[in-house]
Amino acid sequence: MSQATARIGRRSDITTSDASLWVNQAYFDFCRDVPQPSLETWTIFSLNSGDSRVALPNAWLETMSISFSTTENVGANRELRQISPEYADARGYYPVAEPEAYFLDAGAIQIWPSANSSADTTVSSGRSYKHRFRAIPPDMLSTGSTPSVATEQRLGILYLAEAYLNELVGNYEEGVACRIRYATFVSSLKDANAKRQSARNRFSLSLADRSQRRSSGDLRDQDEWLRR
C-alpha cells in the first residue's frame, strides 16, 4: 500500500482507508486475472436423496471442479460438467437420478438432476461431493502487509492499485497509462506460463512402421548388404 501511494506522490487527499480499499481491490482483481495456486482449496459437502442445492463457501471466488464418488465403482470419482441455469430449467430437475452436472445460481451450487443416494454404499447418510475452488484473497490490513502471490508477480498489483488511486484523484491520463502497464504485465505472465506448458508437452515419441521409415528400394539395398 505504501508503494502505491508513494508512486502517485503521497497525496494528502488520499486517506488511509481509501488507499487500503483500492489496493485490496487491485489485489482481488489481479488474483482473478492471474489465478493463484496458493489460493486453490477444496471442501466436502453431502446431499441426501432428493436434495440438490448447497450454499457456496464464504471465501469462494471461482469453481474449478465438482466431483463425487460413483455408485458403480466405489473409490472412483466422477467429475460433473458445468451447465447454465437456463439449460437445467429447460429440462427440469427431476426425476431424481445420478447427478450429471451442476450450475451456480444465487450464491449456491445446484446439482442436476437432483441427487439420488438410495443405492449409494459409500456414504450411508447421503452422497459426498468434492468442490475444488479458488478462494478470495485475504485483505491486506496494514502498510506492511504482503499479498499471497509470487514475489515477481506483485508488480501487477502495484500497477493496478496505482491506476485506481490516480483515477480516484482525477489523474485519468496517468490512470490509463497505469492500466496499460498492468495489462502488458499480466499478458507477459500468461505468455510465460503458456511457454512453460508448451515446453512440458514438446517432447513426444512417434514410432513409424517399417514402410514409413524406408522405401522399398532402401530395404532391397539393406538386404543386399546383409547377404554380402
Residue pairs with C-beta under 8 A, 6 or more apart in sequence:
1 19
1 20
1 23
1 140
1 142
1 143
1 145
1 161
2 143
3 158
4 19
4 22
4 23
4 26
4 158
4 161
4 162
4 165
5 11
5 14
5 19
5 165
7 158
7 162
8 14
8 162
8 165
8 166
8 169
8 171
8 174
11 169
13 169
14 165
14 168
14 169
18 168
19 165
20 139
20 140
20 141
22 161
22 164
22 165
22 168
23 140
23 157
23 161
23 164
24 139
24 140
25 161
25 164
26 157
26 158
26 160
26 161
26 163
26 164
27 137
27 139
27 140
27 147
27 157
27 161
28 136
28 137
29 160
30 147
30 149
30 153
30 156
30 157
30 160
30 186
31 39
31 61
31 134
31 137
31 149
32 61
32 62
33 156
33 186
34 149
34 153
34 156
34 186
34 189
34 190
35 62
35 134
36 134
36 137
36 148
36 149
38 148
38 149
39 61
39 134
39 135
39 136
39 137
39 148
40 64
40 132
40 133
40 134
40 135
41 59
41 132
41 133
41 134
41 135
42 130
42 131
42 132
42 133
43 57
43 130
43 131
43 133
44 128
44 129
44 130
44 131
45 54
45 109
45 128
45 129
45 131
46 123
46 125
46 126
46 127
46 128
46 129
47 54
47 111
47 115
47 117
47 126
47 127
47 129
48 115
48 117
48 125
48 126
48 127
49 96
49 115
49 116
49 117
49 118
49 126
50 96
50 114
50 115
50 116
51 114
51 115
51 126
52 93
52 110
52 111
52 112
52 113
52 114
52 115
53 108
53 109
53 110
53 111
54 108
54 109
55 107
55 108
55 109
56 104
56 107
56 108
56 109
57 131
57 133
57 135
59 135
59 136
60 133
60 135
60 136
61 133
61 134
61 135
61 136
62 133
62 134
63 82
63 104
63 109
63 131
63 132
63 133
64 132
64 133
64 134
65 79
65 80
65 131
65 132
66 79
66 80
66 102
66 109
66 129
66 130
66 131
66 132
67 77
67 78
67 79
67 80
67 129
67 130
68 77
68 78
68 80
68 99
68 127
68 128
68 129
68 130
69 75
69 76
69 77
69 78
69 120
69 122
69 123
69 127
69 128
70 76
70 77
70 78
71 98
71 119
71 120
71 121
71 122
74 121
74 122
75 122
77 130
80 99
80 100
80 101
80 102
80 111
81 100
81 101
81 102
82 101
82 102
82 103
82 104
83 101
83 102
83 103
83 112
84 103
85 103
85 105
85 110
87 103
88 101
88 103
88 110
88 112
92 113
93 110
93 112
93 113
93 114
94 113
94 114
95 113
96 113
96 114
96 115
96 116
97 113
97 114
97 116
98 116
99 111
99 112
99 113
99 115
99 116
99 127
100 112
100 113
101 111
101 112
102 109
102 110
102 111
102 112
103 109
103 110
103 112
104 110
109 131
111 129
115 126
115 127
116 127
117 123
117 126
117 127
120 126
120 127
122 128
137 147
137 148
138 148
140 146
140 147
146 154
147 154
147 157
149 156
149 157
153 189
155 185
156 182
156 185
156 186
156 189
159 178
159 179
159 181
159 182
159 185
160 178
160 179
160 182
162 178
163 175
163 176
163 178
163 179
163 182
164 175
166 172
166 174
166 175
166 178
167 175
210 219
214 222
